[in-house]
Amino acid sequence: MSTKHSLNTKKITKIRARKLWEKGIVIYLQSCKLPFYSYMQLPCPIQKQINLSFDSQVDEFIHYNCDYERGYYPHFYIKMEDYNEQ
Protein backbone atom coordinates (compact mmCIF):
# COMPACT_ATOMS: atom_id res chain seq x y z
CA MET A 1 0.00 0.00 0.00
CA SER A 2 1.48 3.30 -1.05
CA THR A 3 -0.30 6.62 -0.92
CA LYS A 4 0.87 10.13 -1.72
CA HIS A 5 0.84 12.72 1.08
CA SER A 6 1.41 16.44 1.23
CA LEU A 7 4.77 18.13 0.72
CA ASN A 8 6.27 15.46 -1.51
CA THR A 9 6.12 12.47 0.82
CA LYS A 10 4.79 9.00 0.13
CA LYS A 11 3.51 6.43 2.61
CA ILE A 12 5.17 3.03 2.19
CA THR A 13 4.94 -0.39 3.80
CA LYS A 14 7.31 -1.62 6.49
CA ILE A 15 8.81 -4.17 4.09
CA ARG A 16 9.56 -1.47 1.50
CA ALA A 17 10.88 0.83 4.26
CA ARG A 18 13.31 -1.86 5.43
CA LYS A 19 14.64 -2.40 1.88
CA LEU A 20 15.13 1.34 1.31
CA TRP A 21 16.70 1.78 4.75
CA GLU A 22 19.23 -0.94 3.89
CA LYS A 23 20.19 1.10 0.80
CA GLY A 24 20.86 4.14 3.00
CA ILE A 25 17.67 6.11 2.23
CA VAL A 26 16.19 8.19 5.06
CA ILE A 27 12.82 6.83 6.28
CA TYR A 28 10.39 8.94 8.30
CA LEU A 29 8.24 7.46 11.06
CA GLN A 30 4.99 8.96 12.35
CA SER A 31 2.44 7.56 14.79
CA CYS A 32 -0.52 6.02 12.97
CA LYS A 33 -3.25 8.39 14.22
CA LEU A 34 -1.33 11.55 13.28
CA PRO A 35 -0.93 13.17 9.88
CA PHE A 36 2.62 13.37 8.54
CA TYR A 37 2.95 17.03 9.51
CA SER A 38 1.29 17.34 12.92
CA TYR A 39 1.61 20.03 15.56
CA MET A 40 1.67 17.28 18.22
CA GLN A 41 4.68 15.38 16.89
CA LEU A 42 7.16 15.85 14.07
CA PRO A 43 8.07 12.90 11.82
CA CYS A 44 11.11 11.02 13.07
CA PRO A 45 13.82 10.35 10.46
CA ILE A 46 15.77 7.10 10.73
CA GLN A 47 18.84 6.20 8.74
CA LYS A 48 21.17 3.22 8.50
CA GLN A 49 23.74 3.30 11.29
CA ILE A 50 26.56 0.98 12.26
CA ASN A 51 25.34 0.10 15.76
CA LEU A 52 21.55 0.15 15.25
CA SER A 53 19.36 -2.16 13.21
CA PHE A 54 16.14 -1.15 11.47
CA ASP A 55 14.06 -3.09 14.00
CA SER A 56 15.77 -1.51 17.01
CA GLN A 57 15.18 2.00 15.65
CA VAL A 58 11.51 1.23 14.95
CA ASP A 59 11.10 -0.39 18.39
CA GLU A 60 12.59 2.69 20.09
CA PHE A 61 10.20 4.93 18.16
CA ILE A 62 7.23 2.79 19.21
CA HIS A 63 8.34 2.76 22.85
CA TYR A 64 8.71 6.53 23.14
CA ASN A 65 6.15 7.87 20.63
CA CYS A 66 3.22 5.46 20.30
CA ASP A 67 0.36 5.39 22.79
CA TYR A 68 -3.44 5.54 23.01
CA GLU A 69 -3.73 9.14 21.76
CA ARG A 70 -1.20 8.99 18.92
CA GLY A 71 -1.66 5.37 17.85
CA TYR A 72 0.05 2.11 18.78
CA TYR A 73 2.18 1.61 15.67
CA PRO A 74 4.13 3.75 13.17
CA HIS A 75 3.48 4.62 9.55
CA PHE A 76 6.48 4.79 7.26
CA TYR A 77 7.11 7.63 4.81
CA ILE A 78 9.73 8.56 2.24
CA LYS A 79 10.41 11.73 0.28
CA MET A 80 9.15 11.55 -3.31
CA GLU A 81 12.56 12.35 -4.84
CA ASP A 82 14.06 9.32 -3.05
CA TYR A 83 11.10 7.16 -4.11
CA ASN A 84 11.40 8.19 -7.77
CA GLU A 85 15.08 7.18 -7.81
CA GLN A 86 14.21 3.60 -6.84
GIBELQUI-V831007 format. One record per residue. RES is the residue in three letters. PHI is phi in whole degrees, -180 to 180 (NA if undefined). D_LAST is the distance of its C-alpha to the last C-alpha in Angstrom with 2 decimals. Layout:
res=RES phi=PHI d_last=D_LAST
res=RES phi=PHI d_last=D_LAST
This chain:
res=MET phi=NA d_last=16.17
res=SER phi=-133 d_last=13.98
res=THR phi=-133 d_last=15.96
res=LYS phi=-86 d_last=15.71
res=HIS phi=-121 d_last=18.01
res=SER phi=-64 d_last=19.84
res=LEU phi=55 d_last=18.90
res=ASN phi=60 d_last=15.23
res=THR phi=-121 d_last=14.25
res=LYS phi=-134 d_last=12.90
res=LYS phi=-80 d_last=14.55
res=ILE phi=-130 d_last=12.79
res=THR phi=-80 d_last=14.66
res=LYS phi=-65 d_last=15.89
res=ILE phi=-64 d_last=14.45
res=ARG phi=-65 d_last=10.81
res=ALA phi=-61 d_last=11.91
res=ARG phi=-63 d_last=13.45
res=LYS phi=-64 d_last=10.60
res=LEU phi=-69 d_last=8.50
res=TRP phi=-60 d_last=11.99
res=GLU phi=-64 d_last=12.69
res=LYS phi=-84 d_last=10.02
res=GLY phi=95 d_last=11.89
res=ILE phi=-79 d_last=10.03
res=VAL phi=-76 d_last=12.91
res=ILE phi=-111 d_last=13.58
res=TYR phi=-109 d_last=16.50
res=LEU phi=-109 d_last=19.26
res=GLN phi=-145 d_last=21.95
res=SER phi=-59 d_last=24.94
res=CYS phi=-67 d_last=24.81
res=LYS phi=-89 d_last=27.77
res=LEU phi=-106 d_last=26.64
res=PRO phi=-69 d_last=24.50
res=PHE phi=-55 d_last=21.59
res=TYR phi=-102 d_last=23.97
res=SER phi=-122 d_last=27.31
res=TYR phi=-74 d_last=30.51
res=MET phi=-79 d_last=31.18
res=GLN phi=-159 d_last=28.16
res=LEU phi=-82 d_last=25.23
res=PRO phi=-61 d_last=21.73
res=CYS phi=-102 d_last=21.47
res=PRO phi=-80 d_last=18.58
res=ILE phi=-125 d_last=17.98
res=GLN phi=-145 d_last=16.46
res=LYS phi=-62 d_last=16.84
res=GLN phi=-131 d_last=20.48
res=ILE phi=-66 d_last=22.89
res=ASN phi=-92 d_last=25.44
res=LEU phi=-121 d_last=23.53
res=SER phi=-89 d_last=21.49
res=PHE phi=-59 d_last=19.01
res=ASP phi=-64 d_last=21.88
res=SER phi=-68 d_last=24.44
res=GLN phi=-67 d_last=22.56
res=VAL phi=-67 d_last=22.09
res=ASP phi=-62 d_last=25.73
res=GLU phi=-64 d_last=26.99
res=PHE phi=-61 d_last=25.35
res=ILE phi=-61 d_last=26.98
res=HIS phi=-60 d_last=30.28
res=TYR phi=-94 d_last=30.62
res=ASN phi=-123 d_last=28.94
res=CYS phi=-109 d_last=29.34
res=ASP phi=-157 d_last=32.75
res=TYR phi=-60 d_last=34.73
res=GLU phi=-73 d_last=34.21
res=ARG phi=-97 d_last=30.50
res=GLY phi=110 d_last=29.40
res=TYR phi=-92 d_last=29.31
res=TYR phi=-146 d_last=25.60
res=PRO phi=-91 d_last=22.40
res=HIS phi=-104 d_last=19.62
res=PHE phi=-112 d_last=16.12
res=TYR phi=-132 d_last=14.22
res=ILE phi=-142 d_last=11.28
res=LYS phi=-72 d_last=11.46
res=MET phi=-61 d_last=10.06
res=GLU phi=-65 d_last=9.13
res=ASP phi=-72 d_last=6.86
res=TYR phi=-68 d_last=5.46
res=ASN phi=-67 d_last=5.47
res=GLU phi=-73 d_last=3.82
res=GLN phi=-82 d_last=0.00
